[in-house]
Amino acid sequence: MDNSTREKGNQAEGIAISYIENLGFKVIERNYYARKLGEIDIIAVDKGIWHFIEVKSANREFEPIYNLSPTKLRRIINSTNYYLKKKNLDVAFCIDVVLIRDSSVEFLENITI
């Protein structure tokens, strides 16, 4: 991953964190690396529910949801399960995605149902 791609990703994650914090979420971790399984962009808690959040952004010509492939979703699920086991947590949780297009933010909760 080149620096400009990483920079854009970090910028998108910053926007996503501001957005969910404004909703009342408490951010627990950012960029949690679950060994070879993958990375969880944001881990946050709201009303006792743990949220494992993937951030996807894109330019005007492309919808960011298309960057969330079935393979990527499976990695997020596996990374979430790894995190819960590693931290010995038995909590209510869901997997969410924050989509960022230019200045608009869309928050989709519980995308694995």
N, C-alpha and C positions, 0 to 999 in steps of 0.2 A: 504494500500500500504506500503510495507516495505521500509526501507531506501535505500537498494541497487537498487530497482526499481525506486524510486524517483531520486536517484543520476544519474542513467542511463538516465532518462527522462530529467533531468536538463542539463546533458552533451549534449544530442542530441539537445535540444533547443538552447544551446549555439552555437553549430555548425551551426544550421539553421539560427540563427541571424547573425552570421558572413557572411554566404553565401548570404543572402538577402541584407545585408548592402553593400557588395561588388558589388551587382547589382545596387545599388543606392537607395534602400528603406530606409525610415526613420522609425525606430521602435517607435511606440507611447506607447504601453503597452505590458506587458508580463504577462501571467497567470491571465487573467481577469476572475474573478469568477462571473458568471451571476446567482446568487441565486441558486435555485435548478435545473436550466436548464443545467448547466455544465460550463466548463471552455474553454476559447479561449487561445491557447498557445501563439500566437503572433498576435498583431494588428499593421499593418504598412501601410505607405502611399508611393505610387510611382506614379509620374506624375498625381497627383490629384485623384487617385483611391485608396480607402481604401481596404486593403487586410486583411482578417481574416484567419489566417494560423494555420492549425493543423500540428503538427510534429509527425511523426511515424518512429520508428527505429526498427531494428531487427538484429539478428545475421545472419551468413552466410547461415544457413540452411532454413531460412524462409524469405519470401518477406514481407516487412513492410506494403505494401498496404493492405494485408489481415487483418491487425489490424484496418482498417477503415471500420467498419460495417455500415449497413444502420441505425441502432439505433444511433451510434456515429455521423454519418453525420447529422441526424435529430436534435440531440442535438446541434451541431455546428451551424446549421441554426437558431434554436430557440435562442441560445445564441447571435448570431449576430444581430438578430432582436431586442432582448432585449437591447443590447448595443446601437444600433442606436436610439432606442426610449428613453432610459435613458439619453443619451447624447444630445438628440434633434438634431440629425444629419440627413440631407437630402443630401446624397452624393452618388456618384457612388462607388460601392463596388463589390468585388467578394470573394469567399471562395476558398482557395488554400490548398495544402498539400505539405509538404517537407518530402521526404522519405530518410532515412539515413540507409545505409548498410555499415558496417565497415567504410571505408574512402570515400565512394562515396555518393554524394548528388544529389538528383533528385527533381526538383521543378515543380509541376504540378499546373498551374493556372486555376482558374475558373472551379472547378471540379463539380459544380452543374448543368452545362448545360446539 
